[in-house]
Amino acid sequence: MGLQITSDAVKWFKDEMGLENGDYVQFFLKIYGGIKTDHPNFFLGISVGLHGDIGEEQEVDGITFYFNKNDAWFLDEYNMKVVMGEEEVEYQFTEKN
């Protein structure tokens, strides 16, 4: 699967961002600043709400995490897994072959 969010990570998002069941969390690509990815030219941003057409999504514990259609190409090249680290979520990327 191109996008995977663990239940522990979802709990962190709910606690830190005040999310409730039925909310949407969008991951989007940025050129400068944000969450570092394995792609040399892009960073991730995060936004709450439904912004544009969903291209790739995963619903976990009542929250839908997604990339819109414009940014979903990223998951054609990379798998993204969001896991709980020691104090906050961590983003793991693996290149697809």
C-alpha atoms as one frame of an Amber mdcrd trajectory, in Angstrom:
protein
   0.000   0.000   0.000   1.319   3.449  -0.877  -0.107   5.195   2.213  -0.196
   3.569   5.627  -1.043   5.237   8.944  -0.790   3.229  12.174  -3.459   3.420
  14.891  -0.912   4.810  17.381  -0.073   7.604  14.932  -3.779   8.392  14.485
  -4.162   8.716  18.244  -1.308  11.261  18.208  -2.977  13.244  15.403  -6.279
  13.239  17.317  -4.629  14.389  20.543  -2.292  16.984  19.025  -4.596  18.419
  16.379  -7.950  18.013  18.127  -9.280  15.767  15.365 -12.609  14.002  15.628
 -14.107  11.058  13.779 -15.078  12.117  10.275 -12.196  14.608   9.883  -9.818
  14.630   6.915  -6.052  15.150   7.010  -4.424  16.067   3.721  -0.757  15.474
   2.965   0.462  17.777   0.209   3.762  18.347  -1.538   5.850  21.479  -1.085
   9.119  22.562  -2.649  10.545  24.328   0.422  10.205  23.504   4.101   8.008
  20.999   5.825   8.382  17.305   6.558  11.438  15.856   4.842  10.773  13.090
   2.315  13.113  10.762   0.449  12.330  12.644  -2.764  15.184  15.140  -3.159
  12.959  18.018  -4.320   9.826  17.756  -2.182   8.689  18.167   1.406   5.298
  17.348   2.924   2.785  19.722   4.372  -0.303  18.798   6.390  -3.715  20.424
   6.294  -6.970  19.540   8.032 -10.064  19.401   5.868 -11.101  18.199   2.451
  -9.216  20.162  -0.219  -9.818  18.987  -3.776 -10.375  15.526  -5.196  -8.947
  12.612  -3.241  -6.360  10.629  -5.177  -5.102   8.196  -2.510  -6.569   7.696
   0.950  -6.597   5.578   4.062  -9.248   5.781   6.762  -8.041   4.744  10.226
  -9.996   5.024  13.466 -12.490   7.453  11.938  -9.946   9.831  10.349  -9.321
   9.908   6.583  -5.723  10.635   5.580  -5.190  11.453   1.927  -3.247  12.949
  -0.953  -5.331  14.846  -3.496  -5.191  13.862  -7.175  -2.520  16.476  -7.966
  -0.090  15.061  -5.383  -0.998  11.361  -5.498   1.822  10.736  -8.029   4.170
  10.792  -5.030   2.720   7.456  -3.887   3.395   5.983  -7.330   7.107   6.441
  -6.590   7.217   6.052  -2.782   5.443   4.168  -0.016   4.713   6.388   2.980
   4.139   4.969   6.445   3.296   7.176   9.423   4.193   5.595  12.770   4.409
   6.743  16.361   7.928   7.632  17.468   9.041   8.233  21.044   7.269  11.607
  21.331   5.638  12.388  17.987   4.787  10.783  14.671   7.534   9.784  12.266
   7.316   9.496   8.509   8.975   6.543   6.793   9.485   6.478   3.043  10.504
   3.574   0.863  11.088   3.920  -2.830   9.011   1.666  -5.055  10.956  -0.328
  -7.624
